C-alpha cells in the first residue's frame, strides 16, 4: 500500500456500504493525509442515496471528537477549495467536476455547522483550521497557509468570476449557504463586537483584495437584480426523485437543514421568494458582509481592572477596521454614468458599477421582503449616488407604494421593519425636490386602503395619511417615542412643500392634533390640571411647569411639533392648499384650550391670524344664507389668491435629518442575523446564540394574528439604531 493509506474502491458491494465506510472513515480516528486519494472518493459520494438522521448526528459527534487529531475538516475544506479552483480555471469543466464541488460543499457545510453550534470554547477550537506539523505540504497548498483565507478566497473567486448557468446554479446557491454557515460564528458573540470575538471565515472575507471584493459585491447585487430561477431540468441526482432523500437530506432537524434548501425550493412553491433561491441567498450574504464590524484592540482599552469597567471602556473607545464590502456598496455607481469627483475629474474604477434603473425596479418589487427593505436603507443611507438617482426618478410610487402599504399593515410587521421603513421616508424627505414631486404624482386609486375610497389622490397626500395612521398605531400598540418622532419629523420636512393636500389628508392632519391634545388632557387630569373646554376660563389655565411628569413632557413636545407642522404649511404653502384651510376652520375649536399655553402661544397666534382672515371672508359671504361646504370652499379658494401673509410670524423652517447612532452595529448585526435565520432555510441551536435573545419562535411559526409587540425580539435594539437631529 506504500506511504498512502489504502482507500475504499468501488466494488460490487452495496452503494450504501460504500457511503457508510467513506463517511465513517472521514469522522474516524485515523488521519488521512491531504494527498490521499481517499478525499477524491469522499467527494464523489452519490448524494442520491439515503442515510439516516441518527447516523449523520453520530458522524458529526465523532468528527468533533477526532478532528483535533485528524484535522479532517480542514482537509476537506482545502479539497473543496481545489475543486472550486478547477471550476474557475477550466471553463469547459465536466458536470462531474461541478458535482464533486457540490458534494465537497455539502459535506463541509454539514460538519462545519455542527462544530460551530456545539463549540465548547470562545475560540471554537474544535474547528482546528490548520494541518498538523507532520503533514507534508503540497504544491497547491503550503503548510503555513491560512486555511480559512485559502477557502474564502476560492469561494469568493468562484462566486465573483463564474457566471450563473443551469449547470452551475446549484453550486452557486450552496456556496452562498456555505458562507452563511461559515459566518454564523457571529451568533456565538454578544451584540457589541469585542476584540476577542472569533469569526475566522468572515474575517478572512474582509481580508481579501479590493478587486475581488468589488467583483463579489457586483455579482451578489446582480444576482439580486436578475433573480435567476432555479433550473427545473437540473442534471444533479439530488433532483431526480422528489420523494427520495439524499445522503444528507434526511437530517433537516439535526445538522444540515441547509442542504435541503434547493430541494425544498423545487418541490414547494409556498415559500416567499422561492422562485429564486440564488437571489435570496445573495441578499443574505450581502447583508451580513456589509454590516460586519471587526473591533480593534487598543492598549488603553485593556488597562482597566474589572470586567464591567473593561466592557464599558471597550465600548466607549471602540474602533473598527474598515469594512471593504460596506465601502464597495457606498461607492457603487450607475453603469449609465461615469463617476466624477468634486473637482470634475472622471473615474472609471475600481468601483462596483450597477444598472441603477434595474436595481430601483427590483427593490420596488421586493420591498414586501424585510431583507430588501434593509438593502434599500443601506443604499440610501450610505450611497449618495443612488440616493440622488432615486430622488430624480419621476415614478417614485414604484418605491413608495410598497413602503406605504407595509406601514398600512403595520400590525403584521415587526417593529424593526416599521422603523426601517419610516427611516427610509425620513431620508427621502430631507430633499425638498422629493417633497414637491410626490404631490405632483396622482394615484388613480389605492386598492389596499380599506377605510375610505381614495380616488385621484396625490402620492404626497397618501404619505401624510399613512404617517398619521402610523402615529395612531404607535400610540395604541407600541408606544415607541423614537418611532413617533420619526413620523412627525418626516411630516415636518414635508410641510413647507405640500401642494393641493387632499381633504382627507387635511382632516387627518388636524385630527392628529386633536388626538394628541386628548392624550395630553388625560395625562393632565391625573395631576389635576385638566384643560376643560366647557368650564374653564382660558385666561386662568395653569399649565404644567417644566418639572411635570415625563409623559406630560412627551405629549407637550409632540403637540408643539404638530403645531409647527401646521404653521409651516400655512407660512409657506397656504395658497396651494384650500382643503387644508377648510379643515382647520372646520375644527378650529380644538386649538382654543391651548391658546395661552407658554409652549404653544406663538405658534397658535399664526393659526388664529389665518382663521381670523378667512372667517371674516366667510362671514361677508353669508348674506344670502348659503353656507354649504362647496360655497365655503369656493370662498376659501378665491381668497387664497389674495392672501399675502400679513401678520404672520415667520419661524425658522424645520428640517430634520437622519444620523446613525454612535454604535449602529449593536442594532444592525443582530437584526441582520435575525432576518437571515428567518429566511435561509436552516435552524441554528437557539441555546448557544448570544447575539440576540433567541427564545422566540421564528416568524414562520407565528400565528397570523400575532401583534407587533409579540414579534419584537429585542425592544431596546431599535432605539439604538438612530437618533434624529433637527
N, C-alpha and C positions, 0 to 999 in steps of 0.2 A: 504493500500500500504506500510505501515511501513516506515522505515527510508530511503529506497532506492526508488528513483523516478520511477514511472511507465515507462515502455518502450513499444514500439510497438510490437505486436505479429503478427505472420503470420496468416492471415485470408483469406477469400475468396475475399478480395478486390484485385484490380489490382496490380500486382507487381510494376508497375510504381508509384502508390501512396505510396507504401512502401519505394521505393527509395527516392522519394521527401521528405517524412516525416523524414526518418533517416538522410539524409544529411541536411535537414532544421533544424533538432534538433541539429545536430553537430555544425552548424555555428550560431545557435541562441543565445539568451541572457541567457537562463537557463543553469546553470552549473551542469553537471552530475558528481558525484563522480567517482573516478577511479575504484572503486569496483562495480559500477553499471553494470547490465547485458546488458545495452544499448550498451556498447562497443563491446560485442560479436555479437549483432545484426548488428552493423555497419560494422564490418569486414567480416561478412557473406553476404555482398551485392552481388547479382548476377550481375557480371560485363558484362554480355552479353546483358544487357538492354540498350536502348537508353536514352540519356539525352542531352538536347540542350546545345549548346555553351554558349548562354546567361545565362542559368541557372547556369552553372558552374562558369562563371565570377561573377555573382551576389553572389553566395555562397562564393567565395573567398573574395570578398569585405566585406561581412557580418562577416566572421571569423576574418578578420583584425580588424574590429570594436569591436567585442565582446571577442576576445581572451584575452584581458587584464583581464577581469573578469572571464571567464570560464576556461582559461588555457587548452582548449581542444586540442590544437596542442601538448603540452607536454604530455597529457594523451594518445593520440593515438600513439605517438612515443613510450611511455612506453609499451603500449599493443603490438605494433609491435615488440619490443624487447622481450617481453614474448613469442610471437608466435615463434620467431626465437630460443629462448632457448628451447622451446618444441621440435622443429625440431632437435636440436642438441642432446638433451638428449635421445630422443626416436627414435632410428634408424628405427623402424618399424612404424613410424607415418603414419596415413592415408592420402590419397590425399586431404581430406577436411582440414587437418591441414596445408598443403602447400598452398592450395587455400586461406585460411584465412590469412596466412602470406603475400601472394602476394597482396591480397586486402588491407591489412594494409599498405603495402609499397606504393601501388598506391595512396591511399587517402592521406597518409602522404606527399608524394612527390608533389602532385598537390598543396596542400595548402602551404607547405613549400616554394616551388619555388615562388608562388605569393607573400608571405610575404617578401622574400628576395628582389625580384625585385622592390617591392613598398615600401621599407623601408623609413621611414621619418627621421631617425637619424643614426649616425655612429654606434651606438651600436645595431641597429636593435631591438629596444625594443619591437616591435610587436611580436617577437617570443615568449617572456615570457616563457623561458625554465626552469620553476620551478613550483611547485604546490603551491597553496595558503596555508597560515599558518593554516587555518581551516581544510584543507584536512587531513583526517585520513590516516596514513601510513598503508601499507600492508606488509605482511611478505616478499613478493618478492621485494618490493621497499620501502626503508626507506625515509621518508620525507626530510632528509638532504642530500640525494644523488644528485649528479650532473646528470641532465637528459642527456645532450649530451655525457658525459662519459659512462653512462649506455647504451645508444643507440649504440654508436660507438663500444663499446666492444662487444655487441651482434652481430652487423652487421659483424664486422671483424672476430669474432669467427666462425660464420656460413660460411663465405667465405673461411676461412682458414682450417676448420675442416670437412666440409661436402663435400663429393665427388660429382662431377657433374654427373648427370644421366638424362635420358629423363624426369623423373618426377620432378626433381629439377632444370632443366636447366633455365626455365623462372625466377624462384626465384633468382637464382644467377645473371642473367642479370639485373633484376630490382633492386636488392640490389646495384649493381655497379652503376646503373643510379641514385639511391637514393644518393649514396656517391657523385656523381658529383653535384647533386642539393645542397646537404648539404655543400659542399666545395666551392660552387660558390659565397660565401660571399667575396672571394678574388677579384672578379670582381669589387666590390664597392670601393676597396682601390687603391691607386696610385701605380706606378711601383716600387717605392722604399719602402720596408717594413718599417713600423714605429711601435713604441711600442703601439700606440693607435689603431692599426688595430684590428678589431673584427672578428675573424674566429673561432667560438666556436667548430664546428664539426671537422675541420682539426686539431685544437689544441688538441682536445680530442683524435684523432687518433695518434698524436705524443706522447701522454702521456701513451700509452698502454705498457704493459710489453714486454720486448725484445723478449721473447719466442713467443708471439703472433705475433709480428712484423715479425719475421723470417718465421713463418708459412704462414702468409698472403702474404709476398713477394714471397715465393716459389710458392704458388698457383697461384698468378697473372702471374708469368712468365711461369708456366706450362700451364696455360690457353692460353697464347700467343703462346707457342710452339706447343701444341697439336691441337689447333684451332678446338674444337668440333663443329660440325654443329648443327644448330637449328633443333630439332626433328620435323619431319613433322606429326608424329602421336600423337602430344600432346593431352592430355585429358582435357586441360583447355578450358572452354567455350569461351574464347576470340578467339579461333581458329576455332570455329565451322563453322562460315559463313564469308567468306572474304568480303561479301557485307554488313554485318550488323555491325554498330558501337556499341561499348560498352558504359557504363555509362560515362566514361571519355574520350572515344576515339574521341569524336566529338569536342574537344577543342584544336586542334593542334596549332592554331594560337593565342590562348589566354593564357592558363595557363599550359597545360600539354601535350605538343607535345612529350615529352619524353615517355609518356605512349604508344605511338604508335610504339615505336622502334621495339620491337619483331614482332609486327603485320606487320609493313612495310617490315621488312626483309623477312617475309614469303611470302608476296604477290608480292614483287618486287625483281627482280633479276638484276636490273640495278645499284644498289648502289655498290660502290667499297668496297670489303671486306665483302659483305653481307652474304657470306657463313658461317661466324662465328661471330655473334654479341658478343658472350662471349669473344672472343679473342680481338676484337676491344675495348670493354668496359674495359677489364682488362688492356689493354695498356694505355688507357686514365687515369684511376685511378692511375696506377703505376707512370706515368709521373708527375702527379700533386703531388703525395706523395713525390717522391724523390727530387723534385726541390723546395719544400716549405721551406721557411725560416721564423722563428719567431724572431723578434727583441727584444733584452733585454733592459730594461730601466736602465739607469745609472744616478746617482745623478749629475755627472759632466755635462752630456748632457742636463740637464734641468735647468742649472743655467743661461742660456742666456736670454736676454730680449725680443727681437722682433722675430717674426715668421720666417723671412727669415734666420736670423743667426742661429736660433734654428734648422731649417731644414738642413742647411749645416753642422752644428755641429753634428747633429744626424747621418748624412751620413758618415762624417769623422770618427766618433768614434763608428760606428755601430758594435755591436757584436750580434751573433745569437746563439740560443740554438742549440745543436746538433740535427740533423735530423736522427732518428733511421732507417728510410727506406732507406735513402741515404747510411748510413753506412752498412746496410744489403746488398745492391747492390754492394758496393765496396768490401765487404768481401766474396761475393759469390764464391764458389769453385766448381770444377768439381766432379761429383759423381764418376768418374773413378780414382780419386787420393785423397789421404789423405793430408790435409794441413800440411805443415812443416814450422816452423819459422826459423829465421836466425841462431839459434843455433842447428838446425837439429831435434828439438823436434816436434813430431806429435801432431796434434789436430783434434779431431773428432767433435767438436761443441763448442758453438752453432753458426752454420753458415748456410746460405742458400746453399744447395747442389743441383746442377743442372746438367743435361746432356748437357755439352758444345757442344758436336757434334750436337745434335738436335737443340740447340739454334743457332749455327752457320748456319746450313742449313735453318732454319726458317727465320733468318734475311736476308739471301741471297734471299729467295723467296719473302719477304715482303718489300724490300727496295724501290720499287716504292711508298710506302706509307710514307709520311713525318714523321709520328709518329715513325715508325720503324727506320728511319734514326736517330732520336733523341735518341732512345733507344741504338742504336749501338754506337753513340757518347758517351753517358753516361757510357756505359760499357768499351769502350776503354780508355776513359779519367780517369775513376775512379777505375777500377778493373784491377790490374796488372796481376792477374792470367788469366783473359780472354784475355787480350792483348797478353800475352805470348802464349796462346793457338792458337790464330789467326795467330801469326807470324810463328808458326811451321807447320801450315797446308800446304799441298802441292797443294791444289786446291783453291788457293787464288782467282781464277777467279769467284768462287761462290759469293764472296762479291764484287769484283772489277768490274765485268762486269755490274751489275745493277747500280753501282755508276757512272761508266763512261758513260753509256747510258743516265742516268739522266742529267749529265753535258753536254752531246752532245745535248740534247733537253732543254738547259737552258732557252730558250725563253718561255717555257711552265711551268717553275718552279718559285717559289717565290725566291727572292734574299736571304732570310734567309735559305732556303733549299739548295741553291747552296753553301752558306757559310759553312753550316754544313758538306756537302759532301767533300768540299775542306779541312776542318779541319781534317776530318777522314783520308784523304790521307796524310796530313802533319804528323799526329800522327804516322801512319804506316811507313812513310818514315824516321822517326828518327832511325829506326833499319836497320843496314847495311845488315843483312841477308835477310830482306824483299826486299831491293833494288836489291840484287843479284838474289834472287829466281824468281822474276817476269820476269826477262829476259830469264829464262830457260823454262818458260811455253809458248808453241807455240799454237797460236789460228788458227785453220784451216781457219776460215772466221769470219768476223764481219758483220752480215747481216744488222744491223741498221745504219752502217756508209755509207752514200749515196754519198759523194763527190768523193770517189775513192774506187775501189775494193781492199780490204785488205785480201790477202791470205798468210797463213803461217807467220803471224806477231806475234812477241813476245808480251806478255802482257805488258812488260815494255815499248816497243815501242808505244803501244796503249796509255798507261798512258801519255807519253810525248806528243803525238799528241793531246789528249783531253785537257791536261792542257794548251797547247799553243792555242788551239782553244778557250778555256775559257778566256784566256787573250785577245784575239781579240774581243770576245763578250763583255767583260767588257769595253774595250776601246770604243766600238761603242755604247753601250747601258747604262751601269750602271755608269761607271767611278767611281768605288769604289777602293780607294787606298789600303784598307785593303785586299780586295778580290784579288787584283792584286799581292800584296806582298805574300799572302799565296800560290798562284800558283807558283811564282818564287822561294819561299823558298823550296817548295816540289821538284821542279826541281833541285835546288842546292843540296839538300840532296841526290838525286838520281845520280847526275852527276858522282861521282868517281866510281860508280859501274855498269855503263851501259855496256852491253855486246851484241855485234853484233846488234847495233842500226840499224833499217831498213833505207833504202834510203829515204823513205817518211818522217819518223820521223826526220832524219838528216836534210833534206831540210827545214822542218818546223822550226827546231831549229835555223838555220842560218837566215831564213826569219823573225823570231821573232826579231832578232837584227836589220834587215833592216827596219822592220815596225816601231820599236821604234825610230830608227835614223831619219826616215822621220817625225815622230811626233815631235822629237826634233828640226829638221830643221825648221819645220813650226812655232814652238814656237819661235825659234831664229830669224826667219825672221821678226816677229813683233817687235823685238828690233834691227833690222838692223845688226844682227850678223850671218846671214845665212851662213852655210857652203856650198860652191858651188864647186861641184866636178870638173866642167869643167874649171872654170876661175880662181880659187883662188890658189895662191902658198901656199901649205900646211904648209910651214915653217913660214908663216906670219899670220896664223889664230889667231884672238883674241877671245878666248873662254870666256864665261861669268864668272864673278867673283862670289865669294860666296854670294854676296848680290843680285844676279839675282832673277827674279820673282820665286814664289813658283812652278809654273808649270815647269819651267826650272829645278829646283832642283829635282822635282819628276822624270822627264824623265832622268836626269843625273844619279840618283840613280838606276833607272830601267836598264839603259844601262850598268852601271857598274856591276850590279848583273848578267845580261845575259852574259857579258864577263867573269865573274868569273865562271859561269856555263860551258862555253866553255873551259875555262882554266882547270877546274877540270877534265873534260873529257879527255883533251889532256895530262894532267900531270899523271893521274892515270889509264886511260883506253884506251890509244891510240892504242896499238897493237891489241886490240879486236874489233876495230870499223873502219874498212876501209871505209865504206859508209859515216861515219861522216867526215873523212879526205877528201873524194871526194867532199862532199857538201861544205866544207869550201874553198877548192881550186876552185870550180866552181863559188862561189860567193865572191871571195877574195876582189873584188873591194869595197864591202860595208864597209870594215874596214878602207880603206885608209884615208877618211876625218877626222878620229878621232885619227890618229897615234900620233899626238902631243898634244892631249888633256891632261891636267895635271892630270885628274882623271883616265885616261884610258891607258896612255902610257906604264906603266909597264906590264899591262895585255896584251896589244897588242904586246909587244916585244916577248912574248912567242908564240903568234899565228903566228907572222912572222918568228920566228925561225922554226916552223913546216912547214910553207909554203915554206920557202927557201930550206929546206931539201928535200921535196917531189917535188918541182918544178924542182930542179936540176936533180933529178932522172928521171922525165918525159922528160926533155929536152934531156937527154942522150939516151933515147929510141926512139927519133923521127927520127932517121937516115933513117928508112925505110918508113917514111911518114905516118904510121898508127897511127892516133890519135883518134880512136873510143873510146866510153865510156868503152867498155869491156876491151880494151887494157890498157887504163889509170887506170882503177880499178884494173886490174891484177898487174900492176906495183906498185900500192899503197899496195896491199896485200903482194907482195913479199918483199917490203922494210919495211913494218910494222914489219916483223920478225927481221930485223936488227936494228930497232930503239932502241936507248939506252937512249934517253932523254938528250943528251949532249946540253948544252947551255940554258936549261930551268931554269927559276927561280921558286923555289918551294914556293908557298904561303900556308899559314895556311888553312887547309881544312875547308870549310864552313860546319857548322852544325846548322840548325835552329831547335828550339824546340818550342812546343806549351805550353802556360800557359794561364790559365783563367785570365780574368780581376779581379781587386780587388773587384768589385761588380757584379759578374755574375748573381745574382738574378734579377737585373734590366733588363736583357735580357731574361733569361730563364722563369721566371714566366709568363710574358705577352705572350711570344712565345708559351708556353705550352697551355695556355688557348685559344689562337687563334686557335691552332690545334684542341683542344677538341671541341670547338664550331663549327668548320667546319665539324666535323665528328660524333658528338654524337647524332644527330637527333632531338635536340630541340633548339629553339631560346631563346635568352636572350634579354631583353629590352635594346637596344643599348644606349638609352638615359641616363641610370644610370651606364654604365660601365666607370670606371675611370682608370682601369688597363692599357688600351691601347686605341688609337683612334679607335672608333667603328663605324665610319660613312661610311665605305666602305662595299660594298656587299660581301657576302661570296664567296668563290672560286667556289662553285657550281652554283652561279648565274652569274659568269663572262663569257664573251664571250671567245671562244677558242682562238681568236687572241689577247687577252689581253697581253700586254708586261709585262716583269718582273717589269719595273718601275711602272706600274699601280697597280701591285699586292702588292708591298711592303707597308705594313701597317704603318711602322714606320722606316723611313730612318735612324735614328740615333741609333736605338736599336741594330742592328747587330754590329755596331762599338764598342759597349760597351762590346761585348761578350768576346773578346780575345785580346791579343797582342802577337807578335812573337818576341822572344828574341834570337838573334843569339849568 
